[in-house]
Amino acid sequence: MRLDGNLIYLTGTGNEIEGHAMYQPSAFREDRIEVQHALIRAHPLGLLITAGPAGLLANPFPFLLDPEGSEKGTLRLHIARANPQWRELEAVEECLVVFQGPQDYVTPSWYATKRETGKVVPTWNYATVHAWGRPRIMNDEVWLRRQIEDLTRSRESRRAEPWQVDDAPADFVTAQMRAIVGVEIVISRIEGKWKMSQNRPEADRSGVVAGFREAGEAGEEIAGLIAERGGLLK
């Protein structure tokens, strides 16, 4: 790696990359793969990013994660044939998927430091997982059927009367399947980042937790993460 002004050049051969691709202050790093996988399952709409012949492309897709599919897990999705990004996946050696977890604005008014010195600024708290891997296009009818059934089941199972793929006419489902392609991405590299006020003094972290909890249910998830990551759980 070499620096040139504000630009960072990554040097190496093949897929060799020095360091980490995501800015990672040590306080925010999350390397436990079970925690990374849990965020993907809880927030499965990922942003698929490719840099192929057409340049940079990004589209959101719902993903399934098979934790046993490879050492770091395998991602599965399907794409409309009308979407040109699947052709890009055929042409690239690696793609990136970004999963965004809980996130929200943090006002400095919640900090005890504001009352003490006034030397505070706003920030944003968030949890995210970035996963890299080599994509593989899947046109197998059995694979596609399993994909749409598994994805449907993953969202419908919580309903009192879950909808199933077989509820639709068979010829209609067959026609719909002809309009999609499947994709598998064996994860070769995965990074997690939980920026949850860990770099603030304890009094400031407590103020942020209290501030989010004042918002009620909408702020409870991120408040819990800040308390957990900041050692405020009793």
N, C-alpha and C positions, 0 to 999 in steps of 0.2 A: 504494500500500500504506500502511496506517496501523496503528499499534499501540494496543491498549487493554488495559492490564494484561498478562496472559500470552497474549492472543489476537492473532492477526495477521489483518487483513482485506485481501483482495486486491480491488482495485477496477479497473474497466475496462469495456469493452464487448465483447460477443460472447465469443470465446475468448481475448481478450487477457489475459495474465497477466504481472505484473511479477516479475522475478527467477526463481528456481527453486523448484519445489514440494518438492524433497527437500533436507533439511539437508545442505549440501555444504561442509565445510571444504576449502580449496584443496588441501591435501596428499592428499586422498582422491578428488578428482574424476577421472573417466575419460571424456573427450570423444571419443576415437577410435571412430568408428562400427564399424570392423572388429573392435575388441576387444569392444564391446558386443554385436555380432551373434554373435561366437564364444561368449560366455557363454550367449546364448539357445539356440544350437544344442546346446551341451553340457548345458544344464539346461532342457529345453523345457517342463517342467511349470510353467506360469505361473498366478498368481492373478489372475483377471479380476474387476475391481471396477467396479460401476456405482452411480450415485446417481440413480435414476429415480423414477417414481411410487410404487413400493413401498418407497422408502428405500434405504439402503445394502445392497447384496448383494455377496457375494464367493464365488467358487467356483474350485477348481483345474481346469485343463484342459491337456492336452498341445497344444502349438502347433507349427506349421510356420512357418518364416520364409522369405519370398521376398525376397532382398536387392535384386533388380532390379524389384520390383513398384511401387516409388515411390522418391522421393529418399532417404528414410530406411528404406525397406523396408516390406513388408506382412506382417502376421501372419494366419495362417489357422487355423481350428479348427472343430470341429463340436460341437453341443450336443444333448442329448436333448430332444425336444419336450415331454416331461413336466417339464423344468426351466424354471421361470417366468422365469429370468434372460434367456432369449432375447427374451421380450416386452419386457423392460426395455431391451434393446439397440435395439429399434425406436423407443423413445421418447426416447433420449438423443442429444445432439450429440457426446458424447465419453465414452470409457471409459478406464480405466487397467489395465495389465497389469504385474504385478511378477514378475520372474524372480530367484530366489535361487540364487546360486552357492555356492562353498565357504564354510563358516562354522564357527566353533568358539570355545569359551571360552578366554580367556588368563589363566592364573594369574600373579599378581605374583611368585610364587616363582621365575619364570624370569628376572626382571629383575636385572641387576647393581646397579641403583639400590636394590633392596631390601636388599642387603648393605651398601650404602654409607650410606644415610640412613634406610631404612625407609619413606620417604614414597611409597608406591605403593598402587594399588588394582587390583582385577580389571577386565577389559574383555572385549569380544567382537570378534573379527575377522570380516569378511564381505566378500563381493562381491555386488553386486546391480545389476540394470538395471530401470528404470521406463520404460515406453513408453505414450504417450497417442495416441489416434486416434479417428476417427469410425467406428463399426461399421456394417457393411452386411450384412443378412441375405441368404443365398444359398440358394435353394430349387431351383436348377437341378440336374437329375439328373446331368448330365455333370460339373459342378463337384464334386458330392458324391462321385461315384465316384472322381474324381481325388484328392480329399482323403483318402479312406480308403485308397486304394492308396499314395499318397505317404507318409502317416503310417506305414502298416504297413511299407513298404520302408525307411523311415528307422531303424526299430528292428530289423527282422528281417534286414537285409542282413549283419549281423555274425555270424549263425548259420551253421553248416555246412550245414544244410538249412532255409533260410528258408521260413516259412509265407507263402502268398500269398492274397489275397482270393479268387481263383478256385478255391482249394482247397475252399471252402465251396460248398454247392449254390446255384445261381443264384437260385432262388426265395426261399431263406433270406436271401441278401444283399439282394435287393430289398425284402423285408419289413423288414429291419433299417434300410435306408436311409430308408424311409418314417417311421421313428421318430426321425430326426435332422434338424436344420437346420444349414446351414453359416454361417460368419461370416468376413468379411474385415475387417481393421482396417488401414487405411493409416496408418502411423505419422506423426504430425505433429510430435511432440516426443519425445525420448528422452534419458535421463540415466543415467550409470553412476557407481557409487561403489565403490571398492576400499579398504576400511578395513583396512590390513595393517600396523599398527604404524609407519607412516611418521613419526608424531609423537613416537616414542621415540628416545632416544640410540642410537647404533650398537651399543653393548655390550648394551643391552636387546633390540634387534632380533635380535642374534645369539643371545641366550639363548632368545628365543621360537622361532626357527627350530630350535635344538637340541632344545628341549622337544617340539615337534611331531614332529620326526624320531625321537625316542625311542619314539613311539607306533607306529612302523613304517609300513606302507603307508597306514593310515587317515589319518595326519597329513602324508603326503608332499606332497600337492597344495597344501595351504594353506601348508606350510613353503616350498615353491618360490615361491609368490606373494609371501610376506613377503620372501624373499631378493631376488626380482626388484624389487619395489617399493621395498625399502630400500637398493638399491645394494650388496647383499652378494654378488652373483654375481661370481666371478673368471674 
